[in-house]
Amino acid sequence: MKAVKIGVIGTGSISSCHLQSYQNNPNAELYAVCDLNEERAQKAADKYGASKVYTDYRELLADPAIEAVSICTWNNTHAEISIAALNAGKHVLVEKPLCRTVEDALLVQEAVASSGKLLQVGFVRRYDSNAQLLRSMVDKGEFGELYYAKATTIRRLGNPGGWFADKERSGGGPLIDIGVHVIDLCWYMMGRPKAVSVSANTYRKLGNRSNVKNLSFYKAADYDPTQNTVEDLANALIRFENGASLLVDVSFTLHAKDNEGAVKLYGDKGGFEIDPEMVIVTEKDDTILNIYPQTDHKGFNFDSAFQNEINHFIDCVQQGKTPISPVEDGVEIMKILCGIYESAAKGAEVRL
């Protein structure tokens, strides 16, 4: 098959993962890049070998040579650009979250249906080889019924600022930026049960703590220490139709002694941990066993997972297959995220 001609819209930090992965895939041709900042777009084109540079995504979408696009822009533009791309006859890989509201998510879903094109949501954690190994074991019934999951992504200091800290552009703070990854990962592992209610809290107590010295952290290109309109911390209990539940907490900043990442799932025949490293818990001869599978990486490997995600997208485009993170899943995760923010605002459990 001929290589799929790709356009990448948005050349901020996450785009490098898309650009590099497309460059590594022999079935993809990185054809065009687009950014409001022409200099930044040109640098990306020069580095990764794209032949076309645009500053208006509409002009990129009007290029008939382009078959598929990656959308790596601010969250508040995801729905608009996704819909325009689908209507222009392009397949779409859109970074998580799908958008900012359930209403926009449903509009994107409608555009997928009417266009006949595929949309893959960038839930990169699903594409990690360890996650796929565990999911195959789940599907074979190794753990029985998964009825409880716990997910933690705590940053002691790590508000990126810039658009990440601007609720209008991002839709929220750590919940919608990094919490979305572990919420989706647990939900995916649990078999994607329908969420029925959420009880949640969000806190804005510490701000971005730009005063802290002697400890560095990632800062957005448009970092401004005076601007921050998102939560520091979010926690939630999510209940599902099948009786299962997920407990999650996530922060950009917290008076914690260290960063912490943990993802744990429990079934009636066994359990497993994904973060910080893969561990399987089971029983044999009336004895509890902790099993550490021998794989290339003990825990999540960002680079290989991203390459798997891009490879899967290209394969779906060429083969006409449905991605393992389709638009429907993006819609359901938006319902959960928006439900968490609604519950926190009301100070009460909300039904979804």
Order of alpha helices (4+ residues) and beta strands (2+ residues): beta-alpha-beta-alpha-beta-alpha-beta-alpha-beta-alpha-beta-alpha-beta-alpha-alpha-beta-beta-beta-beta-beta-beta-beta-alpha-alpha-beta
